[in-house]
Amino acid sequence: MVENYPGFMRIGGKSLVDMIVQQAAQYADIHLGESVKEIVPEGNRLQVKTNRALYIAKGVIVATGVDSKALNVPGEKRLYGRGVSYCSTCDGYFFKDGKSVIVAGGGNTAATDALYLHNLGAKVTLVHRKDSLRAEARLQKSLDQSGVPVIWNSEVKEILGDKLVKSVKIQDTKSGAVKELPADGVFVAIGYMPKNEIAKSLGLPLDEEGYVKVDLNMRTSIPMVYAAGDIAGGAKQIVVAVAQGSVAAMSAFEDITSPYWVAKEKEAVKKV
């Protein structure tokens, strides 16, 4: 359920996607079930090879997204969407009325999620496998001030519940002791894995976390290749991805009509 997209108080994720697809289909062909295997620059065009065909394109927007890192513990997959979540800003409102949630992780994402859920009114407990957080100092200070409890040197080993999450088993990484804690939700915040295979094959520069580097107009280092959405880093939000996609599309249109690199090349020749 999506509760933070402009124009809708509350809408199912699939319903929102269906509406976006319906609108997009009026302006472009949508090839469902067709996956891009390779993109190869060829002169002033790009060859896009898929599992079905070969396309010649003037420009490409890379929007391959990310995968959330999973705990890979019993109950995690089965209870996904039934209390297990990888997105606090997407699902946090379901736990805002004092419900107990576990946040697993120790980096910036985990600290940010814990603070966000705490501010919503959830009863938050942070579980981290080490004795100190990797999160930035400012986030750690905010956590201390918020009073969010942290269970150190511990890992979530199992998520329990029939139809919904009811509790979690937590193991001490030093003693090996296991205890069970009641919980209405589990937010897994151990990071993301950018789906950057296509970007790597193109030779696009990536940041230290594997996200595609772009400028403010979503342009990459290769003319007529853009990146938008989660693969470009930043907040993992539908509205952000939509906005970046719009910026990338406008940049592509501008570059097709007036290629900025041609002007740069002419200027360089004049200087020589």
C-alpha positions in Angstrom: 0.0 0.0 0.0 1.4 3.4 -1.0 0.5 6.4 1.2 3.1 9.0 0.1 2.4 9.5 -3.6 1.0 12.9 -4.5 -2.7 12.9 -5.4 -3.6 9.7 -3.5 -4.3 9.4 0.2 -3.8 5.7 -0.1 -3.4 3.4 -3.1 -2.2 -0.1 -3.7 1.2 -0.4 -5.3 -0.1 -2.5 -8.2 -3.0 -0.2 -8.8 -0.6 2.8 -9.0 1.7 0.9 -11.4 -1.2 -0.1 -13.6 -2.4 3.5 -13.8 1.1 4.7 -14.8 1.4 2.0 -17.4 -2.0 2.8 -18.8 -1.0 6.4 -19.3 2.5 5.6 -20.6 1.0 3.2 -23.2 -0.6 6.2 -24.9 2.8 7.6 -25.8 5.1 4.7 -26.1 5.2 1.0 -26.8 5.6 -1.2 -23.7 7.3 -4.5 -24.2 6.4 -6.7 -21.2 8.6 -9.6 -20.4 11.4 -8.3 -22.7 14.8 -7.8 -20.9 17.8 -5.8 -22.1 20.9 -7.9 -22.4 23.4 -5.4 -23.7 23.7 -1.8 -24.9 26.5 -1.0 -27.4 27.3 2.5 -28.7 27.5 2.5 -32.5 28.4 5.9 -34.0 25.8 8.4 -32.9 23.3 5.6 -32.1 23.0 2.9 -29.4 22.3 -0.8 -30.2 20.0 -2.2 -27.6 20.0 -6.0 -27.6 17.2 -7.8 -25.8 16.1 -11.4 -25.3 13.8 -10.9 -28.3 15.2 -8.3 -30.7 17.8 -5.7 -31.6 16.9 -2.0 -31.5 18.7 1.1 -32.7 18.1 4.0 -30.4 19.0 7.7 -30.3 19.1 7.6 -26.5 18.7 5.3 -23.5 17.6 5.9 -20.0 19.0 3.3 -17.5 16.4 2.7 -14.8 17.4 -0.8 -13.6 16.8 0.0 -9.9 18.2 -1.9 -6.9 17.6 -5.0 -4.9 17.3 -4.8 -1.1 19.8 -7.0 0.7 18.0 -9.8 2.5 18.8 -11.4 5.9 18.1 -14.8 4.3 16.6 -16.2 7.5 13.5 -18.5 7.9 10.2 -16.6 7.7 11.6 -13.6 5.8 10.3 -14.4 2.4 7.1 -16.0 3.6 6.2 -13.0 5.7 7.3 -10.3 3.2 4.5 -7.8 2.9 2.9 -9.3 6.1 5.2 -7.4 8.5 8.5 -7.9 6.8 9.6 -4.8 4.9 12.6 -3.3 3.2 11.2 0.2 3.0 10.3 2.2 6.1 8.9 5.2 4.2 6.7 2.8 2.1 5.3 0.7 5.0 6.0 2.7 8.2 2.5 4.1 8.5 1.1 0.6 9.2 3.0 0.6 12.5 2.6 4.2 13.6 0.2 3.5 16.5 2.7 2.2 19.0 3.3 -1.2 17.3 6.6 -3.0 18.0 9.1 -3.1 15.2 12.6 -4.5 14.8 15.0 -2.7 12.5 17.9 -4.9 11.5 21.1 -3.1 10.5 23.8 -0.7 11.6 24.4 1.7 8.8 22.9 5.0 7.7 19.8 3.2 6.3 19.1 1.4 9.5 19.6 4.5 11.7 17.4 6.6 9.4 14.7 3.9 9.3 14.7 3.6 13.1 14.4 7.4 13.6 11.7 7.6 10.9 9.6 4.8 12.5 10.2 6.2 16.0 8.9 9.6 14.9 5.8 8.0 13.4 5.0 6.6 16.9 6.2 3.0 16.5 8.0 1.2 19.3 11.4 0.6 17.7 14.2 -1.6 18.6 17.4 -1.6 16.5 19.3 -4.9 16.2 23.0 -4.8 15.1 25.5 -7.6 14.8 28.4 -5.5 16.1 29.1 -3.4 19.1 29.1 0.0 17.3 27.1 1.5 14.4 28.5 2.3 11.0 26.0 5.2 10.7 27.2 8.8 10.5 27.9 10.5 13.8 24.9 12.9 13.4 22.5 9.9 13.0 24.0 8.1 16.0 23.6 11.3 18.1 19.9 11.5 17.0 19.4 7.8 17.9 20.8 8.4 21.4 18.6 11.5 21.9 15.5 9.6 20.7 16.0 6.8 23.2 15.6 4.0 20.6 17.1 0.9 22.3 19.8 -1.0 20.5 20.5 -4.7 20.9 24.3 -5.0 20.3 26.2 -8.0 19.0 23.0 -9.6 17.8 21.5 -10.9 14.6 17.9 -11.7 13.6 18.0 -15.5 13.0 14.3 -16.2 12.4 11.0 -14.3 11.8 7.9 -16.0 13.3 4.2 -15.7 12.6 1.4 -17.4 10.8 -0.3 -14.8 8.6 1.5 -11.8 10.1 4.8 -11.3 11.9 4.4 -12.1 15.6 8.0 -12.3 16.9 11.6 -12.7 16.0 14.5 -14.9 17.3 17.6 -13.0 18.0 21.0 -14.6 18.6 23.9 -13.1 20.5 26.9 -13.2 18.2 29.3 -13.7 21.1 27.6 -16.1 23.4 25.3 -17.8 20.9 22.4 -17.4 23.2 19.0 -17.1 21.4 16.0 -15.1 22.7 12.6 -14.4 21.2 11.1 -10.9 21.1 7.5 -10.0 20.2 7.3 -7.8 17.1 4.6 -6.6 14.7 7.1 -5.8 12.0 10.6 -6.3 10.9 12.4 -3.7 8.8 15.5 -5.1 7.0 17.9 -2.2 6.5 21.3 -3.8 5.7 21.7 -2.0 2.4 21.0 -2.2 -1.3 22.5 -3.8 -4.3 22.4 -1.6 -7.4 21.4 -3.6 -10.5 24.3 -2.0 -12.4 25.3 -4.8 -14.8 24.1 -2.8 -17.9 25.8 0.3 -16.6 29.1 -1.6 -16.1 28.9 -3.1 -19.6 28.6 0.4 -21.0 31.5 1.6 -18.9 29.5 4.2 -17.0 31.3 5.6 -13.9 29.9 4.3 -10.7 30.2 5.7 -7.2 31.7 3.8 -4.3 28.3 2.1 -3.6 27.8 1.0 -7.2 25.3 3.7 -8.2 25.5 5.4 -11.6 27.0 8.9 -11.5 24.8 11.5 -13.1 24.6 15.3 -13.2 21.7 17.4 -12.2 20.0 16.7 -15.5 20.4 12.9 -15.1 23.1 12.8 -17.8 25.9 10.2 -17.5 29.4 10.4 -18.9 28.2 9.0 -22.3 26.2 11.3 -24.6 22.5 10.2 -24.9 22.8 7.8 -22.0 20.9 8.8 -18.9 20.1 7.2 -15.5 17.1 7.7 -13.3 15.5 6.2 -10.2 17.1 4.0 -7.6 20.1 3.2 -9.8 21.1 6.8 -9.6 21.2 6.7 -5.8 19.4 9.0 -3.4 16.1 8.4 -1.7 14.3 5.2 -2.7 10.9 6.7 -3.4 8.5 6.3 -6.3 8.0 10.1 -6.5 11.7 10.6 -6.7 12.1 8.0 -9.5 9.2 9.6 -11.4 10.7 13.0 -11.1 14.2 11.9 -12.2 12.6 10.0 -15.2 10.9 13.2 -16.3 14.2 15.1 -16.0 16.1 12.4 -18.0 13.4 12.4 -20.7 13.5 16.2 -21.0 17.3 16.1 -21.2 17.2 13.4 -23.9 14.8 15.5 -26.0 17.0 18.6 -25.6 20.1 16.6 -26.5 18.5 15.1 -29.6 17.5 18.6 -30.9 20.7 20.3 -29.8 23.6 18.0 -28.9 25.6 19.7 -26.2 28.8 17.6 -27.0 28.8 18.9 -30.6 29.0 22.4 -29.4 31.8 21.5 -27.0 33.7 19.8 -29.8 33.3 22.9 -32.1 34.5 25.2 -29.2 37.5 22.9 -28.6 38.4 23.1 -32.3 38.2 26.9 -32.3 40.6 27.1 -29.3 43.1 24.9 -31.2 
